[in-house]
Amino acid sequence: MGRRVVVIGGGAAGMSAAAKARRTDPTLEIVVYERSGFVSYGACGFPYAIKGEIARVEDLIVRTPEQFARQGIQALVRHEVLEIDPDRQTVRVRDLRSEREFVDHWDDLVVTTGGQPGRPPLPGIDLAGVFALRQVEDALAIKEWLNEQRPRSGVIIGGGYIGLEMAEALAAHGISLTLIERLPQVLPAMDADLASQIEAELIRQGVDLRLNQTVQGLVGDERVRAVIAEGQTIPAEIVILAVGVKPGVALAQAAGIGLGPTGAIAVDDHQRTNLPQVWAAGDVAEAWHRVIQKPVWMPLGTTANKQGRVAGENLAGGDARFGGIVGTVAVKVFALEAAMSGLSLARAQAEGFAAEAVQATAGSRAHYMPGHQPITVSLVFDRNTRRLLGGQMVGREGVAKRIDTIAAALQAGWTIDDLAELDLSYAPPFAPVWDPILVAANLAR
Ligand code: FAD
């Protein structure tokens, strides 16, 4: 019999680890325990399934337990791991359907318990019609509420990227929306002047945007009817909680798996934890940030897939390395695209860099091409070393993929002058002769 691998959590990281381990060593016994009813789903697509752009939430499932079984991976849904015993190398598991508990042995353990959506202890938080969005069941429940209750008003609490994506999704159902954010801007990781373009887009699309406001509670009868913020009553027949996520570390912490300074599981570049034969990956773990050269917690699907793959290869005897992230994200907010990579100006200054920013607005295509749109590019660099530290962009087209140029430059450790000399493509339908990135970079010279 081969060595036994237990994976806790069947999300992006867990199933990537399982699949890579299987490919690397066909003799391994691999079992995945997943608390929810689904494994291997693309959570990033939920807002588009809720909007209706993707017909069914189930279309986001990449592979079913039956498909994994054909690969020799046992993926058990509705199985919750209650405890890890690192000395005996066991986990205690509850089958949530039968309520039966049992103990399973592992030679290698992969912890991919993911993130947990924040749930502030507000009065009325448990009313029907109040949803967080993390798992397939959440997305299905929101769709069902939309179809059966036909809410006409809604409140989104939180202006991070999930709150913004959900604004577009709910607006598509004709819901009159209020978005409440306790900070002075949406998308707090972005510098305020660029985020203001997103705020303008929300208002243009009819969203009642309330910045600097704190929610005091939710009110209703058998279901939610309103949200109270700053003493005002805002009608809400549906409420989306999008107040951020935390790493789901309780199980790991109880077993003595070490956490890093961010509160997520500390891992090395092979996804090893502090305990032998125990690996961690995805939203539950930290990632090395290449620009600031320290671990960060940035829960993203792209990192979860890569870290899971590295863990899976290494536990199967490989020598794979996860080189870290530069922090690249993109978000669509109605007709606007916003994206960033590396550090914002505020973050770069907080990290102690002699940081400054240059900002330019230039066209997405040649000015004579129909449909060209302005793109605002902000580039952050260190005035002493000239090193590029980050980039942010907002515009109506050509933003989300242009940011990848910045990601590549950051990973390569370029200066802003290297970026200014970059031989970017030019043809009128795709870009102007001076791409917006080059226009901004040249302002720093
Ligand atoms: P998770 O997906 O959280 O999976 C962890 C799994 O572990 C869960 O299924 C959970 O049920 C299970 N689990 C937890 N505890 C136990 C236990 N004790 N026993 C058994 N099972 C357990 N990222 C991007 O890069 N781009 C995007 O555009 C993007 N959009 C997103 C939009 C939304 C609405 C959401 C919710 C997320 C989005 N993300 C995006 C983030 C991305 O989905 C996550 O980073 C990714 O899913 C993390 O994968 P994971 O496997 O680490 O964690």
Residues whose N, C-alpha, C, O or C-beta is under 5 A from the ligand:
A	BS01	FAD	I8 G9 G10 G11 A12 A13 G14 Y33 E34 R35 S36 A43 C44 F46 H79 E80 V81 T112 T113 G114 G115 L133 R134 I162 A281 G282 D283 V284 P299 L300 G301 T302 A304 A330
